[in-house]
Structures are given as structure tokens and as C-alpha cells.
Amino acid sequence: MPNPMPNLRLVPIGHIMTGYCSLEECPRNIAAGLPHSYIHLEDRYAVALTGMVPGRRYDIVYWLDRGDRSSSCLMQTSHRTGEPAGVFTKCSPHRPNPIGLSRVVLHAIDGLALEVDGLDCLDGTPLLDIKPAVL
Amino acid sequence: MPNPMPNLRLVPIGHIMTGYCSLEECPRNIAAGLPHSYIHLEDRYAVALTGMVPGRRYDIVYWLDRGDRSSSCLMQTSHRTGEPAGVFTKCSPHRPNPIGLSRVVLHAIDGLALEVDGLDCLDGTPLLDIKPAVL
């Protein structure tokens, strides 16, 4: 593995609360009907919420801190077909850079808390970014 | 700013070739009609391409290494309306964690090179991840 370049560092800007306390509890994928999740933003980022609109879709970017980043993550097995599949065809949390990404509807904003569609990550997952969903 | 947690480090897994050598040359956003871009994957990740299919859409995740991460990035001005807008409503490269995200069609795979819809980032931008587009 190459040495990570020292400037490719992330800062958590909040946390995602899902209520799932173990990997076994996490749903395998996002699906309709999951209980809503809550994003708690650190207060220094409050101004960045300006202009967000409930009802719109946003991309939530987060850090899958329990992911396996070793080379064994590169080829995985499809749960659906049992066939081998490269990690770039999978939403698996096990990847070279364990960045999670989910497109959700924003349901409500209450101060620093955002209520969104149900996410499938662990409770307390570090939040990295929120972006407007395009395309 | 908090100290970054030491384990929130990324590794470049390839680079994106767009031909744009300065920020002034980069298109402001992705749009139909941009020349296709090319992703060059590092060879150790070749196996992770297994199962990728031209014609399908993928999310390309990359590192906006010229982004301004200071607190001044949190509130920006809309180019369209001139109104102030929080960074979470913008696709701007200037954000607390300068992760870029674009949903593109994969047009062709040739060894370690992927031809995709035109991206708007600088030539040589570090690639972080490729994911299947869902939702």
C-alpha cells in the first residue's frame, strides 16, 4: 500500500444517529420503510445549513470507520448471485477508501439536527459532507 | 478547527484526466456536451473493476486538492441568484472536506482506463472511489 499523502485527511463535521449499534443490526442496504435517521451537525458548521430545504434530496457523505481496507476488499461476493464482483460494483462498506454515500430526502431541520430517510450505517458514524443531489 | 482523527486518511487509487490545467479552464458544473474524461486506475486495484458494465451509471468520488477548507467556505454566494448560500446547498469545491462527487455514465473500459462523461475537475485530480449509482 502506498503511504497516504499527508494532506488527504478528513475532519468529522457531525455524526449520524441510526440506532444500529452493531454491524449485524444494520440493514444491508437502504430501502423504503426504514426508520428515519438523524444527522447531528457540529455547531461550528451551522451556517452551512443556510438554504437547505426539507423535501429536497441531498447526498450524505460519511466515514465507514469499521470498513476493511485491506486488499481483500477489492473482490467480493455478490449476496444476490453468489458471483465474484469487484468492489466498484458494490455499495459494501469494505473499500480502499471507506467513504459512504447515500442519497436521501431531507424531512426536517431542527437547529443542528437533520431528519432524513433511513440510513444503513452504524449509530455514531462520522459525517463528512452534505451535497445537493444532482443528476 | 478540531484535530483530524488520525485514521481519517485517504489513499489515491488513481487519477482523473480532464485536460483542464487551471481552475479557470474548468467548467463550472457538469453538463451535457463536455468532452469525455478518462480515469486511470492504479494497477493494484485492477481486480476491483470486475463486473463494471459500460452504459451503466457510477458515482465517481475524488479529492478536490485545491479546495479552500477554511471556515470562509461555509457560506458562499450563489452564482445564479447572488444570494448567500450554505455550502451544503452547493457543489462548490470549497468545503470542510473537499470530496468531489459526480454521477456519470461509463462509456468504455480499456485495461486500467475508464472513459466516462465529462467531469469538471482539474487534470490529475486524485481518485478516491467508484460506486454503482443507486436511487
Chai-1 contact restraints between the chains, C-beta under 6 A:
chainA,res_idxA,chainB,res_idxB,connection_type,confidence,min_distance_angstrom,max_distance_angstrom,comment,restraint_id
A,P4,B,R9,contact,1.0,0.0,6.0,A-B,restraint_1
A,P4,B,V11,contact,1.0,0.0,6.0,A-B,restraint_2
A,L8,B,L10,contact,1.0,0.0,6.0,A-B,restraint_3
A,R9,B,P4,contact,1.0,0.0,6.0,A-B,restraint_4
A,R9,B,R9,contact,1.0,0.0,6.0,A-B,restraint_5
A,L10,B,L8,contact,1.0,0.0,6.0,A-B,restraint_6
A,L10,B,N97,contact,1.0,0.0,6.0,A-B,restraint_7
A,V11,B,P4,contact,1.0,0.0,6.0,A-B,restraint_8
A,I13,B,P96,contact,1.0,0.0,6.0,A-B,restraint_9
A,V47,B,L74,contact,1.0,0.0,6.0,A-B,restraint_10
A,V47,B,M75,contact,1.0,0.0,6.0,A-B,restraint_11
A,A48,B,L74,contact,1.0,0.0,6.0,A-B,restraint_12
A,A48,B,G86,contact,1.0,0.0,6.0,A-B,restraint_13
A,A48,B,V87,contact,1.0,0.0,6.0,A-B,restraint_14
A,A48,B,F88,contact,1.0,0.0,6.0,A-B,restraint_15
A,L49,B,G86,contact,1.0,0.0,6.0,A-B,restraint_16
A,T50,B,G86,contact,1.0,0.0,6.0,A-B,restraint_17
A,G51,B,A85,contact,1.0,0.0,6.0,A-B,restraint_18
A,G51,B,G86,contact,1.0,0.0,6.0,A-B,restraint_19
A,G51,B,T89,contact,1.0,0.0,6.0,A-B,restraint_20
A,M52,B,F88,contact,1.0,0.0,6.0,A-B,restraint_21
A,M52,B,T89,contact,1.0,0.0,6.0,A-B,restraint_22
A,V61,B,I99,contact,1.0,0.0,6.0,A-B,restraint_23
A,L74,B,V47,contact,1.0,0.0,6.0,A-B,restraint_24
A,L74,B,A48,contact,1.0,0.0,6.0,A-B,restraint_25
A,M75,B,V47,contact,1.0,0.0,6.0,A-B,restraint_26
A,A85,B,G51,contact,1.0,0.0,6.0,A-B,restraint_27
A,G86,B,A48,contact,1.0,0.0,6.0,A-B,restraint_28
A,G86,B,L49,contact,1.0,0.0,6.0,A-B,restraint_29
A,G86,B,T50,contact,1.0,0.0,6.0,A-B,restraint_30
A,G86,B,G51,contact,1.0,0.0,6.0,A-B,restraint_31
A,V87,B,A48,contact,1.0,0.0,6.0,A-B,restraint_32
A,F88,B,A48,contact,1.0,0.0,6.0,A-B,restraint_33
A,F88,B,M52,contact,1.0,0.0,6.0,A-B,restraint_34
A,F88,B,I130,contact,1.0,0.0,6.0,A-B,restraint_35
A,T89,B,G51,contact,1.0,0.0,6.0,A-B,restraint_36
A,T89,B,M52,contact,1.0,0.0,6.0,A-B,restraint_37
A,T89,B,P132,contact,1.0,0.0,6.0,A-B,restraint_38
A,P96,B,I13,contact,1.0,0.0,6.0,A-B,restraint_39
A,N97,B,L10,contact,1.0,0.0,6.0,A-B,restraint_40
A,N97,B,L128,contact,1.0,0.0,6.0,A-B,restraint_41
A,N97,B,D129,contact,1.0,0.0,6.0,A-B,restraint_42
A,I99,B,V61,contact,1.0,0.0,6.0,A-B,restraint_43
A,I99,B,D129,contact,1.0,0.0,6.0,A-B,restraint_44
A,R103,B,L135,contact,1.0,0.0,6.0,A-B,restraint_45
A,L128,B,N97,contact,1.0,0.0,6.0,A-B,restraint_46
A,D129,B,N97,contact,1.0,0.0,6.0,A-B,restraint_47
A,D129,B,I99,contact,1.0,0.0,6.0,A-B,restraint_48
A,I130,B,F88,contact,1.0,0.0,6.0,A-B,restraint_49
A,P132,B,T89,contact,1.0,0.0,6.0,A-B,restraint_50
A,L135,B,R103,contact,1.0,0.0,6.0,A-B,restraint_51
